[in-house]
Amino acid sequence: MKKRLQLLANQLTQKSLLIACLLIIFLFLFALITHEVVFENEASFDSKTIHFLSMHSSPAIIKIMRGVTFLGSFYFLAPAYSLLIAYLLLHKKTTYGISILAIAVSSTLVLFGLKLLFRRHRPALPLIQDIAGYSFPSGHALSAFIFCSILSYQVSLTSLRIIWKWILIALFMSVAIAIGISRIVLNVHYATDVLASFCLGIVWVLLSFEIFKKWHRQP
């Protein structure tokens, strides 16, 4: 029994160390991107990315990207969150539903706070009309990443075989990445907006899930 407790303690220590390292790494990357593109106005990476994508885009790809980008919009995510939370409430998982709502609302508040703080303007000539608001970080990329991470976490709690869990998690995260790419292809965000959003999303997910698990007292 004592050896098992010692093993569990070692595992928890290793996990905590890994999470702390990931938080530091992705916070540093977010800060680095912010410094370079917002304060130093470094635009070479964004310019090269936009040029590369414009050279390899076609009307068919742009049409597909319009559909993909919708999956990261408020008009898709708000009903999706509502359905997920309603499902959890109906299955007597009230605290889970409240936790997910808290993650969604808090990340949205942080997103708009950062947009107002940095005030980076969007690229010229977007391929979607009626685009408003500031560019950095990307709201679609951040919101999609967090929602797909929540779905992945829910899948990890199921009794599915491990192979199916990994397949579903890979699918969800591929969708989040595709949404981020669609924002660049449609020229409504710079590549660094999307990369910064993914870094911020990882940090927010790690912090939120750790609080989430401690609230539910899960090992």
RADARA-V149880 format. One record per pair of residues at least 4 apart in sequence whose C-alpha atoms are under 7 Angstrom apart, sorted by the first residue. I is the first residue (numbers start at 1). J is the second residue. If there is no record, write none. Layout:
I:J
I:J
This chain:
1:5
2:6
3:7
4:8
5:9
6:10
7:11
8:12
9:13
10:14
11:15
12:16
13:17
14:18
15:19
16:20
17:21
18:22
19:23
20:24
21:25
22:26
23:27
23:203
24:28
25:29
26:30
26:199
26:203
27:31
27:199
27:203
28:32
29:33
29:199
30:34
30:196
30:199
30:200
31:35
32:36
33:37
33:192
33:196
34:38
34:39
35:39
35:40
36:40
36:41
36:42
37:41
37:42
37:43
38:118
38:120
43:47
44:48
45:49
46:50
46:190
46:191
46:192
47:51
48:52
49:53
49:191
50:54
51:55
52:56
53:57
53:185
57:61
57:62
58:62
59:63
60:64
61:65
62:66
62:186
63:67
64:68
65:69
65:182
66:70
68:179
68:182
69:73
69:179
69:182
69:183
70:76
71:76
71:77
72:76
72:77
72:140
72:141
72:143
72:144
72:179
73:77
73:140
74:78
76:80
77:81
78:82
79:83
80:84
81:85
82:86
83:87
84:88
85:89
85:97
86:90
87:91
88:92
88:93
88:94
88:96
88:97
89:93
89:94
89:97
93:97
94:98
95:99
96:100
97:101
98:102
99:103
99:212
100:104
101:105
102:106
103:107
103:208
104:108
105:109
106:110
107:111
108:112
109:113
110:114
111:115
111:139
112:116
113:117
114:118
115:119
115:134
115:135
115:136
115:137
118:136
119:134
120:134
120:135
120:136
121:134
121:135
122:134
122:135
122:188
122:189
123:187
123:188
123:189
123:190
126:186
126:187
126:188
127:186
127:187
128:186
135:189
135:193
136:193
137:193
137:194
137:196
137:197
138:142
138:189
138:193
138:194
138:197
139:143
140:144
141:145
141:176
141:179
141:180
141:194
141:197
141:198
142:146
142:197
142:198
142:201
143:147
144:148
144:176
145:149
145:176
145:198
145:201
146:150
146:201
146:205
147:151
148:152
148:172
148:173
148:176
149:153
150:154
151:155
152:156
152:169
152:172
153:157
154:158
155:165
156:165
160:164
160:165
161:165
162:166
163:167
164:168
165:169
166:170
167:171
168:172
169:173
170:174
171:175
172:176
173:177
174:178
175:179
176:180
177:181
178:182
179:183
180:184
180:194
181:185
182:186
183:187
183:188
183:189
184:188
184:189
184:190
184:191
189:193
190:194
191:195
192:196
193:197
194:198
195:199
196:200
197:201
198:202
199:203
200:204
201:205
202:206
203:207
204:208
205:209
206:210
207:211
208:212
209:213
210:214
211:215
212:216
213:217
213:218
214:218
